[in-house]
């Protein structure tokens, strides 16, 4: 059983009932190869009984760390994600989450929501850390003389012969 399992028996027996849920939990192995959640995740949710099951609405708060995909400096940032998901007894093709007995497990919801919001290629805001370009390719040339400059890499020489 996960630390994010919630007993919802009271909600299941009272249509329209609502309950706030405020939790803080560490979810192991939460992240990707380039960014990971490093502190406990904070959940600020409201659980509401609806005809189809239970809806969990609210915010997830976490802190992630990784390294810049260009300069490899360490990066960290806050992540706030809004969620609104349905838990039902018979979930539909992974579009909804299951209610098992009288419990819902919020762990998969947390994983799905936070991992999707992590950066695919973290990058720092430093001006010195501009994305690298292919050798010899001029980006944002200031004048025509710079645009006519010959590429420094012979593999790009054929591009200099194009009349653009």
Protein Blocks (a to p, Z undefined) as FASTA:
>chain_A
ZZkbccfklmmmmghiacddddddddehiacfkbccfbdcdddddddddfklccdedddd
dddddddfklopacdddddddddddddfbdgehlaccdehjaccfklmmmmmmmmmpcfb
dcdfbfklcccddehiaghiabfklmmpccfblklmmmmmpcZZ
